[in-house]
Amino acid sequence: MAFLWELIYNITMGMFDTIECSDAMPFNDDMVALGLNVRDWNFQTKDLNDLMSVYVLQDGILYEKRYKETKWIERDPLNKDKFNFGHMEYTGEYLADTKYHGVVNMYDYRHNVMGWDCYIEYDVTFTDGKVTKTVLTKFTKEDSAPRIERNKELWDRIEAQEAKWYNKCIFYTRGWRKLVSLKRRAINLLINWLTYLNNFNLRFL
């Protein structure tokens, strides 16, 4: 059992949830000058489930996107893309009111906005399921040029790695992709199980 919880901990440490926000948010003068005073924004947060769930902030209410059915779709054998591992298919989407009570920190990072890389962060307070306070806690901007140069150097190194014999003969082969696909499927099933347990517990709190 200890191994199982350690595995769950390691998987979820790097995970987050997404909040699709259509409500108006506070902004400062720099954000206005860069055209960032807009609605319809996607944020990340680590204050909710951390299970790659998708939430919707709409009319001051936080909803969770849920689905009546989920199904694993096996990889397409005709697709030669090395990232073709298979995927989850979701049907019957609906929104469930989370009735969240507390503070949610959410953030976003925008690349190359008029030559700037921008980081935006908010704290949103919910009381009995409704937004009662939204604070812009952080906004920074940095020149995009150094990041673009670092990315170019990174992709050059990736291409050099892809050309190595062990990647061509082992790690980018169909058999290896199938092993990775099985691992991704197991992780998705674990996430769905954890989400089910979380929602089950919430109904009885």
Backbone bond lengths (Angstrom), bond angles and torsions (degrees), N, CA, C in turn:
res aa  C-N    CA-C-N  psi(-1)  N-CA   C-N-CA  omega(-1)  CA-C   N-CA-C  phi
1 M - - - 1.462 - - 1.527 110.95 -
2 A 1.355 117.32 -38.84 1.465 120.87 179.13 1.523 110.51 -60.83
3 F 1.352 116.09 -39.42 1.463 120.05 178.31 1.518 110.86 -62.04
4 L 1.345 117.25 -41.01 1.464 121.09 -179.09 1.523 110.63 -61.88
5 W 1.334 117.28 -45.91 1.455 119.69 -179.22 1.518 111.51 -68.75
6 E 1.323 117.88 -32.85 1.465 120.41 175.29 1.519 110.46 -65.37
7 L 1.342 117.16 -40.58 1.458 121.70 177.84 1.525 110.32 -62.80
8 I 1.346 116.45 -46.17 1.463 120.58 179.38 1.524 110.45 -60.40
9 Y 1.338 116.65 -42.55 1.468 121.50 179.91 1.527 110.86 -60.99
10 N 1.331 116.81 -46.24 1.465 120.63 -177.81 1.522 111.52 -65.25
11 I 1.341 116.85 -36.89 1.460 120.10 -179.53 1.520 110.78 -69.22
12 T 1.339 116.74 -42.90 1.460 119.90 -172.23 1.521 113.59 -83.23
13 M 1.343 118.84 -14.50 1.463 120.52 -176.99 1.524 112.23 -57.10
14 G 1.337 117.36 -40.66 1.456 120.21 -177.62 1.513 113.35 -93.65
15 M 1.321 117.87 11.49 1.460 120.76 -175.50 1.520 111.15 -98.72
16 F 1.309 115.15 166.66 1.454 122.01 -177.74 1.518 107.82 -154.90
17 D 1.320 116.56 177.18 1.462 122.28 173.00 1.525 108.78 -118.54
18 T 1.320 116.06 159.21 1.464 122.21 178.50 1.519 109.82 -108.89
19 I 1.332 116.09 137.94 1.464 121.50 174.95 1.523 108.56 -117.78
20 E 1.324 116.24 115.27 1.464 121.77 174.96 1.524 107.57 -87.40
21 C 1.315 115.90 112.79 1.466 120.77 -171.80 1.527 110.54 -109.87
22 S 1.334 116.51 121.80 1.465 121.04 175.89 1.529 111.61 -109.35
23 D 1.341 117.23 0.00 1.458 121.13 179.18 1.527 110.68 -83.35
24 A 1.332 116.28 154.53 1.460 121.10 176.16 1.523 109.39 -68.84
25 M 1.341 116.64 137.02 1.454 122.53 -179.32 1.524 109.57 -116.84
26 P 1.339 118.19 153.76 1.468 119.64 175.34 1.526 110.83 -67.96
27 F 1.318 116.83 152.92 1.459 121.11 -178.44 1.526 108.64 -149.76
28 N 1.340 116.05 162.65 1.459 120.72 178.13 1.533 110.33 -110.31
29 D 1.323 116.40 -179.19 1.465 120.79 -174.86 1.524 111.93 -64.21
30 D 1.339 117.22 -38.14 1.470 120.05 178.38 1.528 111.14 -61.28
31 M 1.317 116.64 -40.31 1.467 120.46 179.81 1.519 110.86 -66.33
32 V 1.331 117.18 -38.15 1.465 120.66 177.50 1.526 110.10 -63.29
33 A 1.336 117.11 -44.12 1.466 121.52 -178.47 1.525 111.56 -62.78
34 L 1.341 116.11 -30.22 1.467 120.78 -178.75 1.531 112.42 -94.47
35 G 1.326 117.05 3.33 1.467 120.24 179.34 1.514 113.75 73.84
36 L 1.334 117.45 25.75 1.464 121.48 -177.57 1.528 112.87 -97.61
37 N 1.316 117.14 6.97 1.472 121.06 177.55 1.525 109.04 -89.70
38 V 1.343 115.40 66.84 1.461 121.22 -173.57 1.525 110.49 -126.82
39 R 1.325 115.77 163.93 1.460 121.69 170.44 1.531 108.91 -92.95
40 D 1.337 115.89 -170.52 1.471 121.38 176.63 1.522 111.46 54.12
41 W 1.308 114.73 70.21 1.450 122.34 -175.00 1.530 109.21 -128.00
42 N 1.317 116.39 141.62 1.463 120.69 175.10 1.523 109.69 -102.99
43 F 1.325 116.08 127.53 1.458 122.33 177.96 1.528 109.58 -117.30
44 Q 1.332 115.27 160.97 1.456 121.57 170.17 1.525 109.02 -108.17
45 T 1.330 116.84 153.96 1.454 121.96 175.83 1.517 109.87 -149.82
46 K 1.328 115.85 151.93 1.464 121.66 173.71 1.522 109.96 -117.93
47 D 1.327 117.20 18.89 1.463 121.75 -177.21 1.527 113.54 -99.66
48 L 1.328 117.73 2.41 1.471 120.19 -178.50 1.528 109.12 -114.20
49 N 1.330 119.29 -122.34 1.466 120.62 -175.53 1.525 114.31 -81.15
50 D 1.369 117.15 -27.06 1.471 121.72 -171.72 1.521 111.68 57.00
51 L 1.334 116.59 39.55 1.465 121.03 -179.38 1.519 111.48 -122.96
52 M 1.348 116.34 25.66 1.469 122.02 -178.62 1.525 110.99 61.86
53 S 1.332 116.04 28.36 1.459 120.58 176.36 1.525 109.28 -76.23
54 V 1.340 115.87 160.74 1.462 121.53 178.37 1.525 108.49 -116.42
55 Y 1.320 115.73 127.66 1.462 122.74 178.40 1.521 108.94 -114.63
56 V 1.321 115.48 159.66 1.462 121.98 177.96 1.523 108.47 -127.78
57 L 1.337 116.11 122.12 1.467 121.21 174.96 1.524 107.05 -99.91
58 Q 1.314 115.37 109.70 1.468 120.98 -171.39 1.526 109.41 -142.99
59 D 1.336 116.15 126.96 1.470 121.59 179.82 1.528 111.34 53.60
60 G 1.336 115.90 36.99 1.455 120.55 175.65 1.515 115.04 77.08
61 I 1.324 118.01 10.15 1.468 122.20 -179.78 1.528 109.25 -120.83
62 L 1.341 116.19 137.54 1.452 121.33 178.83 1.524 109.92 -96.51
63 Y 1.325 115.69 115.29 1.466 122.04 178.10 1.525 109.25 -107.21
64 E 1.334 116.12 156.03 1.459 121.40 171.14 1.519 109.05 -111.34
65 K 1.338 116.01 133.15 1.456 120.09 174.33 1.526 109.10 -74.64
66 R 1.314 115.65 124.06 1.461 120.79 177.09 1.525 109.41 -126.88
67 Y 1.335 115.59 167.98 1.461 120.76 -174.70 1.520 109.83 -137.50
68 K 1.323 115.00 142.61 1.459 119.88 179.90 1.531 111.39 -74.10
69 E 1.328 116.17 -24.67 1.468 118.92 -177.81 1.520 109.84 -148.26
70 T 1.337 116.53 138.34 1.459 122.40 172.27 1.525 108.64 -126.78
71 K 1.322 115.53 143.17 1.465 119.70 -176.41 1.522 109.14 -146.99
72 W 1.338 115.87 137.92 1.463 120.53 177.83 1.529 109.61 -82.99
73 I 1.329 116.34 128.51 1.461 122.59 176.91 1.522 108.26 -103.36
74 E 1.327 116.24 119.05 1.459 120.53 -178.91 1.532 110.70 -66.01
75 R 1.329 115.61 155.62 1.454 121.36 179.54 1.513 111.38 -60.21
76 D 1.314 116.14 146.97 1.457 122.16 178.18 1.531 108.85 -79.20
77 P 1.328 119.13 114.25 1.471 120.49 -177.07 1.527 113.38 -64.18
78 L 1.333 117.08 -18.78 1.457 120.33 -179.90 1.525 112.20 -86.47
79 N 1.326 116.15 -12.32 1.457 120.83 179.99 1.524 108.63 -88.46
80 K 1.322 117.25 116.61 1.464 122.07 -175.13 1.528 112.96 -88.74
81 D 1.313 117.47 1.15 1.469 120.97 179.62 1.527 109.60 -59.90
82 K 1.341 117.57 132.33 1.472 120.58 -177.71 1.519 112.30 -68.47
83 F 1.340 117.70 -14.51 1.461 121.22 177.41 1.527 112.22 -98.53
84 N 1.322 116.59 14.68 1.464 121.39 178.58 1.524 108.63 -85.34
85 F 1.363 115.66 89.43 1.461 120.73 -175.62 1.524 113.34 -107.90
86 G 1.336 118.66 -6.47 1.453 121.56 -168.65 1.523 109.21 97.21
87 H 1.334 116.12 169.07 1.463 119.01 -176.53 1.525 110.46 -159.85
88 M 1.338 114.88 166.33 1.454 120.92 175.42 1.524 109.45 -87.21
89 E 1.341 116.35 140.30 1.463 121.74 175.29 1.530 108.59 -112.45
90 Y 1.326 115.85 129.07 1.469 121.49 -176.93 1.525 109.54 -114.65
91 T 1.336 117.42 132.78 1.458 121.90 178.47 1.524 109.72 -134.08
92 G 1.326 115.26 157.55 1.466 120.22 178.59 1.515 112.34 73.94
93 E 1.340 116.73 46.83 1.470 120.08 -177.35 1.531 111.58 -66.71
94 Y 1.341 115.59 140.10 1.466 121.18 172.44 1.528 108.69 -150.44
95 L 1.337 117.24 162.85 1.457 123.01 -179.00 1.527 109.83 -105.42
96 A 1.323 116.29 130.54 1.464 121.97 178.92 1.525 108.55 -114.47
97 D 1.314 116.81 126.11 1.464 121.73 177.79 1.531 108.94 -65.37
98 T 1.340 116.88 122.26 1.463 120.31 -178.37 1.525 112.27 -78.60
99 K 1.340 116.34 -19.74 1.478 120.95 -175.74 1.529 110.29 51.73
100 Y 1.318 115.09 40.92 1.467 121.22 -173.92 1.525 110.84 -68.47
101 H 1.329 115.26 141.40 1.466 121.81 178.23 1.524 107.39 -131.48
102 G 1.329 116.78 113.78 1.463 120.68 -178.40 1.514 110.82 144.85
103 V 1.334 115.97 -166.01 1.470 122.39 -178.06 1.522 109.41 -110.21
104 V 1.321 116.21 132.33 1.460 122.32 176.38 1.527 108.79 -114.95
105 N 1.323 115.91 122.61 1.463 121.46 173.32 1.530 108.21 -91.17
106 M 1.319 116.49 125.48 1.472 119.64 179.62 1.523 109.47 -134.76
107 Y 1.327 115.17 149.66 1.461 119.86 -169.34 1.528 110.21 -147.11
108 D 1.328 114.94 161.56 1.466 120.70 177.18 1.521 108.28 -150.49
109 Y 1.333 114.74 156.65 1.462 121.94 -179.78 1.519 107.27 -130.98
110 R 1.330 117.20 118.65 1.467 121.80 -178.19 1.523 110.53 -109.42
111 H 1.342 116.14 124.66 1.452 122.54 -179.49 1.521 111.58 -84.79
112 N 1.329 115.28 140.82 1.459 123.14 165.54 1.532 113.02 51.03
113 V 1.331 116.26 53.70 1.457 121.26 174.22 1.524 107.65 -91.07
114 M 1.332 116.31 100.19 1.469 121.60 -175.65 1.530 111.06 54.40
115 G 1.345 115.92 37.97 1.460 120.80 178.40 1.514 115.06 88.26
116 W 1.353 117.42 6.16 1.459 121.79 -179.52 1.529 110.70 -120.60
117 D 1.332 116.09 144.65 1.467 121.98 168.45 1.525 107.05 -97.69
118 C 1.336 116.35 122.70 1.468 120.93 -171.12 1.528 111.38 -116.04
119 Y 1.328 115.43 137.09 1.461 122.59 175.55 1.524 108.27 -115.96
120 I 1.347 116.36 127.28 1.457 122.36 -177.47 1.520 108.76 -124.58
121 E 1.330 117.01 136.43 1.464 120.39 -178.97 1.534 109.84 -140.69
122 Y 1.339 115.33 136.81 1.460 121.73 178.92 1.520 110.37 -128.02
123 D 1.344 115.57 152.16 1.458 123.01 164.83 1.522 107.53 -112.91
124 V 1.338 115.71 121.99 1.462 120.98 -178.42 1.524 108.48 -115.37
125 T 1.329 115.79 123.39 1.466 121.38 -179.40 1.522 110.29 -98.37
126 F 1.340 115.81 128.44 1.466 122.41 177.44 1.533 108.54 -112.62
127 T 1.313 115.60 132.81 1.458 121.72 174.96 1.521 108.70 -123.36
128 D 1.320 115.96 116.59 1.469 121.36 -178.10 1.531 111.53 52.99
129 G 1.334 115.28 41.18 1.462 120.19 173.91 1.513 115.84 87.47
130 K 1.346 119.54 -1.81 1.462 122.24 -178.51 1.527 109.99 -120.65
131 V 1.354 115.63 144.26 1.459 120.28 176.34 1.523 109.88 -67.99
132 T 1.331 116.17 126.46 1.460 120.63 177.29 1.527 112.19 -114.76
133 K 1.352 116.63 -15.86 1.464 119.00 -178.83 1.520 109.47 -160.04
134 T 1.336 116.59 136.23 1.465 121.87 175.59 1.523 108.33 -132.40
135 V 1.333 116.45 124.38 1.463 121.27 -176.54 1.529 109.68 -123.73
136 L 1.340 116.69 129.10 1.457 121.46 170.67 1.524 107.15 -77.34
137 T 1.331 117.00 105.92 1.460 120.61 -174.11 1.519 113.45 -91.56
138 K 1.343 116.83 -22.35 1.464 117.90 -177.78 1.523 110.23 -158.21
139 F 1.335 115.55 136.55 1.459 121.38 170.09 1.522 107.93 -145.15
140 T 1.324 116.06 122.56 1.460 120.77 177.72 1.528 109.04 -131.88
141 K 1.331 115.25 154.67 1.462 120.12 175.24 1.527 109.24 -139.03
142 E 1.326 115.53 138.89 1.458 122.24 179.44 1.522 109.69 -133.22
143 D 1.305 116.18 149.64 1.460 121.90 178.21 1.533 109.59 -56.05
144 S 1.335 116.61 131.05 1.473 121.04 -177.31 1.527 112.89 -73.20
145 A 1.320 118.07 -24.30 1.466 121.28 -170.06 1.527 113.84 -57.24
146 P 1.355 120.43 -47.66 1.480 118.78 179.77 1.523 112.62 -61.54
147 R 1.333 117.74 -38.73 1.467 120.90 179.16 1.523 111.11 -65.40
148 I 1.337 117.10 -39.83 1.466 121.17 178.51 1.529 110.27 -63.17
149 E 1.328 117.02 -41.18 1.462 120.84 178.88 1.536 110.71 -65.85
150 R 1.342 117.01 -41.72 1.476 120.05 178.19 1.530 110.67 -62.47
151 N 1.338 116.45 -39.99 1.471 119.70 178.88 1.523 111.33 -63.76
152 K 1.330 116.51 -39.79 1.468 119.96 178.42 1.527 110.44 -61.87
153 E 1.339 116.42 -44.01 1.461 120.10 178.87 1.524 110.92 -63.70
154 L 1.346 116.68 -38.21 1.463 120.76 178.80 1.525 111.16 -63.00
155 W 1.332 117.29 -46.07 1.464 120.28 -179.20 1.530 111.52 -66.97
156 D 1.315 116.64 -31.66 1.470 119.28 175.18 1.530 109.93 -63.55
157 R 1.341 116.78 -40.67 1.472 120.19 178.87 1.530 110.56 -68.92
158 I 1.335 116.96 -37.39 1.467 120.44 178.77 1.529 110.34 -62.80
159 E 1.320 116.43 -44.80 1.471 120.06 179.28 1.524 110.97 -62.37
160 A 1.337 115.97 -37.64 1.468 119.32 178.08 1.530 110.50 -65.90
161 Q 1.338 117.71 -38.84 1.456 121.35 177.43 1.525 111.49 -66.06
162 E 1.337 116.61 -40.03 1.464 120.05 -179.34 1.518 111.86 -62.56
163 A 1.327 116.75 -26.76 1.463 120.44 -177.94 1.519 113.16 -81.06
164 K 1.344 117.50 -10.48 1.466 120.30 -178.27 1.530 110.13 -70.40
165 W 1.328 116.74 149.18 1.471 122.04 -171.89 1.525 112.52 -62.30
166 Y 1.359 117.69 -39.90 1.468 119.00 -175.45 1.522 111.99 -69.78
167 N 1.336 116.83 -27.58 1.460 118.36 174.78 1.529 110.53 -73.41
168 K 1.328 116.78 -42.18 1.464 120.22 179.27 1.524 111.94 -65.59
169 C 1.348 116.10 -37.23 1.464 119.99 -172.86 1.523 114.02 -93.40
170 I 1.358 117.85 -18.55 1.473 120.14 -175.77 1.520 111.47 -124.83
171 F 1.323 115.82 -68.71 1.459 120.02 -165.93 1.527 114.37 -74.27
172 Y 1.316 118.31 -18.78 1.465 120.18 178.20 1.522 111.92 -108.12
173 T 1.327 116.92 19.25 1.456 121.10 179.87 1.526 110.83 -89.34
174 R 1.328 115.98 165.04 1.462 121.57 -179.25 1.533 111.46 -62.18
175 G 1.343 117.49 -40.64 1.460 120.62 -179.49 1.516 112.16 -62.71
176 W 1.332 116.44 -42.71 1.469 119.63 179.22 1.523 110.62 -66.23
177 R 1.344 116.98 -39.89 1.466 120.28 178.70 1.528 110.42 -61.84
178 K 1.343 116.42 -34.81 1.463 119.04 179.23 1.528 110.69 -66.56
179 L 1.341 117.41 -40.18 1.462 120.92 176.88 1.527 110.60 -61.91
180 V 1.331 116.35 -42.79 1.465 120.45 179.23 1.523 110.04 -65.17
181 S 1.349 116.42 -37.42 1.468 120.77 178.61 1.524 110.71 -62.00
182 L 1.345 116.96 -41.66 1.463 120.33 178.37 1.528 110.62 -63.94
183 K 1.334 116.48 -39.16 1.468 120.29 178.78 1.527 110.28 -64.52
184 R 1.345 117.10 -44.60 1.465 120.47 179.77 1.524 110.63 -63.23
185 R 1.341 115.93 -38.48 1.467 118.66 179.40 1.524 110.49 -64.37
186 A 1.331 116.77 -41.64 1.462 120.33 179.54 1.528 110.60 -63.26
187 I 1.333 116.86 -40.73 1.460 120.56 179.53 1.520 110.41 -65.87
188 N 1.341 117.66 -41.71 1.465 120.62 178.41 1.523 111.67 -63.06
189 L 1.326 116.09 -41.05 1.463 119.49 177.47 1.526 111.20 -63.59
190 L 1.339 116.30 -38.79 1.456 120.53 178.40 1.524 110.57 -65.18
191 I 1.339 116.70 -42.28 1.468 120.70 178.73 1.520 110.53 -62.42
192 N 1.340 116.96 -44.35 1.466 120.20 178.88 1.530 111.10 -62.11
193 W 1.343 116.16 -38.60 1.471 120.38 178.92 1.520 110.72 -65.66
194 L 1.350 117.01 -43.58 1.461 120.88 178.85 1.524 111.05 -64.69
195 T 1.341 116.59 -39.39 1.466 120.54 177.90 1.522 110.50 -63.31
196 Y 1.342 116.28 -42.19 1.466 120.32 178.36 1.527 110.69 -61.58
197 L 1.344 116.91 -45.35 1.461 120.22 179.10 1.519 111.22 -61.94
198 N 1.345 116.08 -40.74 1.458 119.86 179.96 1.525 111.18 -63.60
199 N 1.342 116.40 -46.08 1.468 119.88 179.70 1.523 111.42 -66.85
200 F 1.343 116.72 -35.91 1.472 121.01 177.86 1.527 110.24 -63.40
201 N 1.349 115.99 -43.74 1.452 120.00 -179.66 1.536 111.20 -65.33
202 L 1.360 116.10 -39.17 1.456 119.61 -178.80 1.527 111.84 -62.39
203 R 1.327 116.70 -33.07 1.473 119.70 -179.09 1.524 111.94 -67.80
204 F 1.342 115.77 -21.97 1.454 118.01 -174.87 1.537 112.57 -111.38
205 L 1.351 115.82 7.61 1.465 118.36 176.25 1.522 110.38 -77.86
